[in-house]
Amino acid sequence: MLYHFGECTLDDQLYDLRRAGAPVEIEPKVFDVLVYLLHHRDRLVSKDELLDQLWPGQVVSETALMRCIVAARKAVGDDGGKQQIIKTQHDRGYRFVAPPITPLPFNLEASVQSLELQGQGLASSVQSLESEEQRQTVTDQALDPRLGNAKLSDPKRQTLDIVAPPRQRSWSNRSFVLGGLALLLGLIIAVQ
């Protein structure tokens, strides 16, 4: 998921951190600490919990954890004095306190890049078609996914064969149910 806080954007699935749009180099364990605090931002996370969750089965000193916290603060533009993103609760643990935290439903940048690539593929496909009519039909189908996938059946023909998904007709379902009810009612009347 993509999170936006302060001037930072963090993608916890792509292991990507950006500050003011620029990528930030960050060690994997520092990134893990930042993500763990972000995911548990609604509560205080103890030092012991961080050590147990991020270094399971390993003997790690609090100094290593504090080094990761300092590096995480530096990566997001925070420091021990401001503590606007990661707040220390002395002798207890840490909290992610940056307001507001905005989880974004998808990676906007990746989606734009994907659309650009699809657009380039569509443009080259459309250019290879012979007639303006073919170009317009393929373009219309690409813009309207309900029309299904189109394929050129014969390069010399001016028509496209459209493979559309079968439509479900709600009126046929309703008439089937009504017919069944009428038949059932007829049987009940006949039995009496």
Disulfide bonds with the S-S distance in Angstrom:
none
